């Protein structure tokens, strides 16, 4: 069986241990010959690389492990790139969250003005990475976990259309696993119908092995108060997600028929989401104080002891999902996954030339979207507004066009006026001078 070279771009991420452990447990199905971590932060990379080398030495000692800040050195001969970058790090994420909150707007990593700022930093970096990947390993597949997925995917389709790139999100499958648990079923025993945009979608059916749709009864149980909780699969590790998943019940009661993805609550109830936030201590602060600190402390402890015997850094849905997709591509398995892909008629009453998030069969030749058909007016209207925002934001970034940036934020469902859109845009530009495109604000 062929053995593969995998490069993790953003290799110093706290999510790297989970992906690497997933590679170890899946090595019989996706055999590794070489693993390279690439990152721009050499100090963090040395710590994560040291941890990964000790981990791999225990389980897969024949695999070559290295790390570098040099893409030209790392990229040649790669079979799969796993990309998980965060330009500006958690410090800029903190500002993405806190600046909008100053104006009473949603401050969130991928939604609203914060998501816009993240995109303006991520898109130029992703385009550079993908161009280098195509240059040094033109046949390699690029599997991207970096956010905001929808806008990155739109940008890559415009800027590097020749790239074999897929943008992936683990939220749909995480919610699928959670819904399966509520239904008392195994995840693999169910088939989920889903449509939307990244962090902006709905489950429209859940079929069991006999072809029965279990979703209508689940919605009925929610409406009648028989199902009051849907817990995240990793609920014990993070109270944030416990609170987030409560929104599924509330949104289903407001708009019964489909089961919404968790992130839609930022668009349906922006005022309530803002009211819950502490503008002095946001999600970014929590991640810095907990996950970021704890993961690197454990990596350093492993390096100090030269042993992973007591390591608690475990894999999960996030690590396994990207590996399962790589396996489906590598061996042309044509398994079903929710991915971001050009619509091209998958949603028949939605524009064809933009990226949507739908189930697809994934194989060695790429993705085959599963036909969704027509979607209802309510969901279509919301998606058209959100997609118009995304397209204008991507064009603003690629063209360095301030006017398009302002139009994009004015369209965003979390921002109620052009005046607020301009205020938050101008402050985000000022705060991101070293990262943003060369926007030239018009002061008036």
Secondary structure, 3 states (H helix, E strand, C coil): CCCEEEEEECCCCCCHHHHHHHHHHCCCCCCEEEEEEECCCHHHHHHHHHHHHHHHHHHCCCCEEEEECCHHHHHCCCCEEEECCCCCHHHHHHHHHHHHHHCCCCCCCCCHHHHHHHHHHHHHHHHHHHHHHHHHCCCCEEEECCCCHHHHHHHHHHHCCCCCEEECCCHHHHHHHHHHHHHCCCHHHCEEEEEEECCEEEEEEEECCCCCECHHHHHHHHHCCCCCCCCCCCHHHCHHHHHHHHHHHHHHHHCCCCEECHHHHHHHCHHHHHHHCCCCCCHHHHHHHHHHHHHHHHHHHHHHHCCCCCCCCCCCHHHHHHHHHHHHHHCCCCEEEEEEEECCCCECCCCCCCEEEEEEEEECCEEEECCCECCCHHHHHHHHHHHHHHHHHHHHHHHCCHHHHHHHHHHCCCCCCHHHHHHHHHHHHHHCCCCCCCCCCCCC
